[in-house]
Amino acid sequence: MAHWMTARGAEIVTIAGRDSARTATLARELGAAAVAVDRLETSGESLLLLTISDPALPSVATQLAKRPQAEVVLHTAGALDASVLEPLREAGCSTGSLHPLMAFPRVLTDPRQAKGKVFALDGTPEARTMAARLALSWEGSPVHVSAEARPIYHLAASLAAGGVVTLLATAFEMASRQGLPHEVEKGYLALARGAIEQASQASDVSGAITGPVARGDIDTFLRQVEILEDLDRELAQVVRGLANLTLRFTSQEGEGKDLTEARAEIPRP
């Protein structure tokens, strides 16, 4: 995100971090000074952006509040709201959050990679204005997410990204245990891409759900899951739970009666 700001005309003055080597490397890349966290002082600057782990935020906020800091302080944690920066707010800073709803498997230096992405923000009016300004400069969509909604918002985000990949890894493992060729895994990956693409184009994402349960072919599902149960009972329970969720969403699509009645045939885990 420091790279993105620089690309849009911002000047990165100082970078602080607990890993001195990484801090020095990033500082050199951006032409900034590198300091230790306990020496960071940003008074007179427009923004202090905290991109650190959730558990570290409370102690770092308390530490930073002992020295003069920037007019606005934002953190990038998705599960936490602006209140985690209360020591800095009490010290006179406007505090808030700016969470990019995207995965960072590596450093992404091109701000065009943020185009169209959602940025969840909250905090004081001044902090929210700064957060929205940044998101819009990257052609993102700033969206207010309240403190009350943060835990479920972040959990849902984890399901949308990590959960999907976990399911794909599970499909790979099932194929491997059956001795299927590696090409089948590539086929599953292409299948998943196609399903996500269909979901992205649907007015209601539940309308893109496919498979025998979604089509009302419960007998086929039950035969398959019984075989899986002999191989991996725990995994079979997860699959049954996913099938019940499929019924929940697809039973509202017009063929609801049959699918709703079939729900009782799929025991909940």
C-alpha positions as CSV (number, residue, x, y, z in Angstrom):
1,M,0.0,0.0,0.0
2,A,3.0,2.3,0.5
3,H,3.9,1.6,-3.1
4,W,0.4,2.4,-4.2
5,M,0.4,5.7,-2.4
6,T,3.8,6.6,-4.0
7,A,2.4,5.8,-7.4
8,R,-0.4,8.2,-6.8
9,G,1.9,11.1,-5.8
10,A,2.3,10.7,-2.1
11,E,5.6,11.1,-0.4
12,I,6.5,8.3,2.1
13,V,8.6,10.1,4.7
14,T,9.4,7.4,7.3
15,I,8.9,3.7,7.6
16,A,9.1,1.9,11.0
17,G,9.0,-1.8,11.7
18,R,10.0,-4.5,14.1
19,D,12.1,-6.3,11.4
20,S,14.9,-3.9,10.8
21,A,16.1,-5.6,7.6
22,R,12.7,-5.6,5.9
23,T,12.1,-2.1,7.1
24,A,15.4,-0.9,5.7
25,T,14.7,-2.6,2.3
26,L,11.3,-1.0,1.9
27,A,12.6,2.4,3.0
28,R,15.3,2.2,0.3
29,E,12.7,1.2,-2.3
30,L,10.6,4.2,-1.5
31,G,13.2,6.8,-0.7
32,A,12.2,7.0,3.0
33,A,14.0,7.0,6.3
34,A,13.9,3.8,8.4
35,V,13.4,3.9,12.2
36,A,12.4,1.5,15.0
37,V,8.8,1.5,16.0
38,D,9.6,2.9,19.5
39,R,11.3,5.9,17.8
40,L,8.6,6.7,15.3
41,E,7.4,10.3,15.4
42,T,5.1,11.5,12.6
43,S,3.9,14.9,13.9
44,G,3.2,17.3,11.0
45,E,2.5,14.5,8.5
46,S,-0.9,13.8,6.9
47,L,-1.1,10.1,7.6
48,L,0.3,7.3,9.7
49,L,-0.7,3.9,8.2
50,L,-0.4,0.9,10.4
51,T,-0.1,-2.4,8.4
52,I,0.7,-4.8,11.2
53,S,-0.9,-8.0,12.6
54,D,-4.2,-7.7,14.5
55,P,-2.7,-9.0,17.9
56,A,0.1,-6.4,17.7
57,L,-2.2,-3.4,17.1
58,P,-3.2,-2.6,20.7
59,S,0.4,-2.6,22.1
60,V,1.8,-0.7,19.1
61,A,-1.0,1.9,19.3
62,T,-0.2,2.5,23.0
63,Q,3.6,2.7,22.2
64,L,3.1,5.2,19.3
65,A,0.7,7.4,21.4
66,K,3.7,8.3,23.7
67,R,5.2,10.4,20.8
68,P,3.6,13.0,18.6
69,Q,2.0,11.4,15.5
70,A,0.3,12.3,12.3
71,E,-3.1,14.1,12.0
72,V,-4.7,10.9,10.8
73,V,-3.8,7.3,11.8
74,L,-5.4,4.3,9.9
75,H,-4.9,0.6,10.4
76,T,-5.5,-2.1,7.8
77,A,-6.9,-4.9,10.0
78,G,-10.2,-6.3,8.7
79,A,-11.5,-7.8,12.0
80,L,-10.8,-4.7,14.1
81,D,-12.5,-1.3,14.1
82,A,-11.1,2.1,14.9
83,S,-11.4,1.7,18.7
84,V,-8.2,-0.4,18.8
85,L,-6.4,2.9,18.1
86,E,-8.0,4.6,21.1
87,P,-4.7,5.6,22.7
88,L,-3.8,7.5,19.6
89,R,-7.3,9.1,19.4
90,E,-6.9,10.3,23.1
91,A,-3.5,11.7,22.1
92,G,-5.2,14.0,19.5
93,C,-5.1,11.9,16.3
94,S,-8.1,11.2,14.0
95,T,-8.3,7.4,13.9
96,G,-9.9,4.9,11.6
97,S,-9.4,1.8,9.5
98,L,-8.8,1.0,5.8
99,H,-9.1,-2.7,5.1
100,P,-8.5,-3.8,1.5
101,L,-10.9,-6.7,0.7
102,M,-8.3,-8.7,-1.3
103,A,-5.6,-11.3,-0.8
104,F,-1.9,-10.4,-0.6
105,P,0.0,-13.6,-1.3
106,R,3.0,-11.3,-2.1
107,V,3.9,-7.6,-2.2
108,L,1.6,-6.0,-4.9
109,T,3.3,-2.8,-6.0
110,D,1.0,-1.8,-8.8
111,P,-2.1,0.2,-7.7
112,R,-4.0,-1.0,-10.7
113,Q,-4.3,-4.3,-8.8
114,A,-6.6,-2.5,-6.4
115,K,-9.0,-1.3,-9.1
116,G,-12.6,-2.3,-8.4
117,K,-11.7,-3.8,-5.0
118,V,-13.7,-2.9,-1.9
119,F,-12.1,-1.1,1.0
120,A,-13.8,-1.3,4.4
121,L,-13.4,1.8,6.5
122,D,-14.7,3.3,9.7
123,G,-13.5,5.9,12.3
124,T,-13.7,9.6,12.9
125,P,-15.0,11.8,10.0
126,E,-11.5,13.0,9.2
127,A,-10.1,9.5,9.2
128,R,-12.9,8.2,7.0
129,T,-12.4,11.0,4.6
130,M,-8.7,10.2,4.3
131,A,-9.4,6.4,3.9
132,A,-12.0,7.1,1.2
133,R,-9.6,9.4,-0.6
134,L,-6.9,6.7,-0.7
135,A,-9.4,4.0,-1.9
136,L,-10.7,6.2,-4.6
137,S,-7.2,7.2,-5.7
138,W,-6.6,3.5,-6.4
139,E,-10.0,3.2,-8.2
140,G,-11.3,1.1,-5.3
141,S,-14.8,1.3,-3.7
142,P,-14.8,2.7,-0.1
143,V,-17.5,1.1,2.0
144,H,-18.3,1.9,5.7
145,V,-18.3,-1.3,7.8
146,S,-19.4,-0.6,11.4
147,A,-17.6,-1.9,14.5
148,E,-20.6,-4.3,15.2
149,A,-20.4,-5.8,11.8
150,R,-16.6,-6.3,11.7
151,P,-16.3,-9.8,13.1
152,I,-18.8,-11.4,10.7
153,Y,-17.6,-9.2,7.8
154,H,-14.1,-10.5,8.3
155,L,-15.2,-14.1,8.8
156,A,-17.2,-14.0,5.6
157,A,-14.1,-12.6,3.9
158,S,-12.1,-15.5,5.1
159,L,-14.7,-17.9,3.7
160,A,-14.8,-16.1,0.4
161,A,-11.0,-16.4,0.0
162,G,-9.4,-19.0,2.3
163,G,-12.5,-21.1,2.5
164,V,-12.8,-21.4,-1.2
165,V,-9.2,-22.4,-1.5
166,T,-9.6,-24.9,1.3
167,L,-12.4,-26.6,-0.5
168,L,-10.4,-26.7,-3.7
169,A,-7.5,-28.3,-1.7
170,T,-10.0,-30.8,-0.3
171,A,-11.1,-31.7,-3.8
172,F,-7.5,-32.2,-4.8
173,E,-6.9,-34.5,-1.9
174,M,-10.0,-36.6,-2.7
175,A,-8.8,-37.0,-6.3
176,S,-5.3,-37.9,-5.1
177,R,-6.6,-40.5,-2.7
178,Q,-8.4,-42.2,-5.6
179,G,-5.3,-42.3,-7.6
180,L,-6.6,-39.9,-10.3
181,P,-4.1,-38.3,-12.6
182,H,-2.7,-34.9,-11.9
183,E,-4.7,-33.5,-14.9
184,V,-7.9,-34.0,-13.0
185,E,-6.7,-31.4,-10.4
186,K,-6.2,-28.9,-13.3
187,G,-9.7,-29.7,-14.4
188,Y,-11.1,-28.9,-10.9
189,L,-9.2,-25.6,-10.9
190,A,-10.7,-24.7,-14.3
191,L,-14.1,-25.7,-13.0
192,A,-13.7,-23.5,-9.9
193,R,-12.6,-20.6,-12.1
194,G,-15.7,-21.0,-14.3
195,A,-18.0,-21.2,-11.3
196,I,-16.5,-18.0,-9.8
197,E,-16.9,-16.3,-13.2
198,Q,-20.5,-17.4,-13.4
199,A,-21.1,-16.1,-9.8
200,S,-19.5,-12.8,-10.6
201,Q,-22.0,-12.3,-13.5
202,A,-25.1,-13.4,-11.7
203,S,-27.5,-10.9,-10.2
204,D,-27.9,-13.3,-7.2
205,V,-24.8,-15.4,-6.5
206,S,-27.0,-18.3,-5.3
207,G,-28.3,-18.6,-8.8
208,A,-24.8,-19.8,-9.9
209,I,-24.8,-22.8,-7.5
210,T,-24.5,-26.0,-9.5
211,G,-24.3,-29.7,-8.7
212,P,-26.7,-32.6,-8.1
213,V,-28.1,-31.2,-4.9
214,A,-28.8,-27.8,-6.5
215,R,-30.6,-29.7,-9.3
216,G,-32.7,-31.8,-6.9
217,D,-30.8,-35.0,-7.6
218,I,-30.5,-36.1,-4.0
219,D,-30.2,-39.8,-4.7
220,T,-26.9,-39.2,-6.6
221,F,-25.6,-37.1,-3.8
222,L,-26.5,-39.6,-1.2
223,R,-24.8,-42.5,-3.1
224,Q,-21.6,-40.5,-3.4
225,V,-21.5,-39.2,0.2
226,E,-22.1,-42.8,1.5
227,I,-19.0,-43.9,-0.3
228,L,-17.0,-40.9,1.0
229,E,-18.2,-41.8,4.5
230,D,-16.5,-45.1,4.4
231,L,-13.3,-43.3,3.4
232,D,-13.4,-40.3,5.6
233,R,-16.3,-39.8,8.0
234,E,-15.3,-36.4,9.2
235,L,-15.0,-35.1,5.6
236,A,-18.4,-36.7,4.8
237,Q,-20.0,-34.7,7.6
238,V,-18.6,-31.5,6.2
239,V,-19.9,-32.3,2.7
240,R,-23.4,-33.1,4.2
241,G,-23.3,-29.7,5.9
242,L,-22.4,-28.0,2.6
243,A,-25.3,-29.8,0.9
244,N,-27.7,-28.5,3.5
245,L,-26.5,-25.0,2.8
246,T,-27.0,-25.6,-0.9
247,L,-30.6,-26.6,-0.2
248,R,-31.1,-23.5,1.9
249,F,-30.1,-21.3,-1.1
250,T,-31.5,-23.2,-4.0
251,S,-34.8,-24.2,-2.4
252,Q,-35.9,-20.6,-2.9
253,E,-35.5,-20.7,-6.7
254,G,-38.8,-22.1,-7.8
255,E,-38.2,-25.8,-7.3
256,G,-38.3,-25.3,-3.6
257,K,-40.9,-27.9,-2.6
258,D,-38.9,-31.0,-3.7
259,L,-35.6,-29.6,-2.4
260,T,-37.1,-28.6,0.9
261,E,-38.6,-32.0,1.5
262,A,-35.2,-33.6,0.6
263,R,-33.5,-31.6,3.3
264,A,-34.6,-34.2,5.9
265,E,-32.8,-36.9,3.9
266,I,-29.4,-35.3,4.5
267,P,-28.6,-35.6,8.2
268,R,-26.9,-32.6,9.6
269,P,-23.4,-33.1,11.0
